[in-house]
């Protein structure tokens, strides 16, 4: 069975409340095993024999029924999450000021063309992720980058922890 990490978009923000115990229960109902959650921002790890696309669709559908609209779910394998953490650019950035924006599909070639970075933000596109260094922190940043809209973000500390948890599940 494959270990997957699912990252939920727009959960526990803007009135979309979801307890992690409920997320765990939903995932178990969908037939996933060894389900674990990490912090309140919508991170869930589990095992499944299904494809990445299928597990993402099943979680999105289940949450869509709960919330009345699908939040968006990005799914990565253990190896993908490890590579995302290992290949993070901006080695001098504080880990909590370096965010990986996970996208549902490969970023378009022109993803950074419309970027407005008034606080000195820097971005690098890498497949289905866009790494962004926020020198003033993402909460204070005035960054405008339309390519980030369909995705969800996690800081480097969280990505490293999720990769570590997934690797431990691999045995």
Protein Blocks (a to p, Z undefined) as FASTA:
>chain_A
ZZdddddehihiehiacdfklmmmmmmmnopahiacedjkopacdddfbdfklmmmmmmm
mmmmmnopaebiadddfklmmmmmmmpghklbcfklcccdddfbdcdfklmmmpccfkop
acddehjaccdddfkojklpccdcfklmmmccddfklmmmmmmmmmmmnZZ
